[in-house]
Amino acid sequence: MSGFSRYVLKQLFVGMILVTAGLTCVIWLTQSLKFVEMIVNRGLTTGVFIYLTMLLLPNFLSIVLPIALFTVIVFTYSKLITDREMVVMRAAGLSQHALARPGLILTLLVVAFGYLINIYLLPQSYRMFRDLQWDIRNSYTHILLQEGAFNEASKDITVYVRERSSDGQLLGILVHDSRDEKKPYTLLAERGAMLEGEEGSRVVMYNGNRQEVDPVTHQFSILYFDRYIFEMESASESTGYRFRESRERTVYELFHLEEDPDLEPQNIGKFTVEGHKRLISPVSALGYALVGLAILISGTFSRRTQSRRIIVAAIIVIALQAAMLALENATAKNLSLVPALYVLGLLPVVGGYIFMLHTPKTRGRKHIEAIG
């Protein structure tokens, strides 16, 4: 690798890290706001909250990497042109391919990392995210029982706790259960604890009583107990079936949907497109990079800023993204359009590479102005 390639590649690599980190943080912050409800109502600790949102990182990176790569390549090469460094390198005899080599090296690394994310990291991390989210939303052990307040554990269960001890015990417990509308009852206990087991969530209470009023005779009855187990949810409710989304499935599963009997026919197109998208999106990063390289280094290097070329490159990339999104939606309804996805994904790669190799003809005054 030449000194020029190492010099430019270093700038590209540092810029790629900074831009990717910046864009990822922005998306992470906006998406993490959706989980504030879990912190307030479900009592998530900071560690669980961070772990939950970090599981979405591969999903964010699959979106951010192509955009960050295009941004870094356009910015870095534009700066090299403005600083006259590209002019010197071309005057020294470097070919178009040699000028673009640093960008191509970084692009191939990003493409390889993109396939690692799409094929392995994305389905694994998103499945873990959905499993944890399901557990938090359906497991009562995650509920934050606020002291001195009536907490709605569910639609039909209200829990009051006077105090929570440092070792997790609940002191001064009141539970009202109206799941059976004909026989609602109230539990009072001096102390207890919430437990999670294979059969579901439960509260073990000590030294209390169960109060019930017959809705027909209006007769009040009370039962005293030394130990009472209150089932918050049944085993069937706590271990209910959860349908796996397309992003949770591996590429193999997305291309063998006939093995899933629970998949509804109207979702086959959506899941099939997701499988092809996993294979195409890393190639899209290569296409966006080649578009930026082609537009910036295929023309003459003048003293003027490269704003016009940058705008043109950005418009082309935005148009490609919009076209791909529209085609994905159309393909989900008509799977015969699948080959068009690959054509659209490879079009900027082939076109950008051919156009990038075009060496501008500079003659006379324009050539002198470019070098000078």
Sequence and secondary structure as in RCSB ss.txt:
>XXXX:A:sequence
MSGFSRYVLKQLFVGMILVTAGLTCVIWLTQSLKFVEMIVNRGLTTGVFIYLTMLLLPNFLSIVLPIALFTVIVF
TYSKLITDREMVVMRAAGLSQHALARPGLILTLLVVAFGYLINIYLLPQSYRMFRDLQWDIRNSYTHILLQEGAF
NEASKDITVYVRERSSDGQLLGILVHDSRDEKKPYTLLAERGAMLEGEEGSRVVMYNGNRQEVDPVTHQFSILYF
DRYIFEMESASESTGYRFRESRERTVYELFHLEEDPDLEPQNIGKFTVEGHKRLISPVSALGYALVGLAILISGT
FSRRTQSRRIIVAAIIVIALQAAMLALENATAKNLSLVPALYVLGLLPVVGGYIFMLHTPKTRGRKHIEAIG
>XXXX:A:secstr
  HHHHHHHHHHHHHHHHHHHHHHHHHHHHHHGGGHHHHHHH   HHHHHHHHHTTHHHHHHHHHHHHHHHHHHH
HHHHHHHTTHHHHHHHTT  HHHHHHHHHHHHHHHHHHHHHIIIIIHHHHHHHHHHHHHHHHH GGG    BTSE
EESSSSEEEEEEEE TTS EEEEEEEE SSTTS EEEEEEEEEEEEETTEEEEEEEEEEEEEE TTT  EEEEEE
EEEEEESS HHHHT      GGGS HHHHT GGG TT  GGGHHHHHHHHHHHHHHHHHHHHHHHHHHHHHHSS 
  SS SHHHHHHHHHHHHHHHHHHHHHHHHHHH GGGHHHHHHHHHHHHHHHHHHHT      HHHHHHHH 
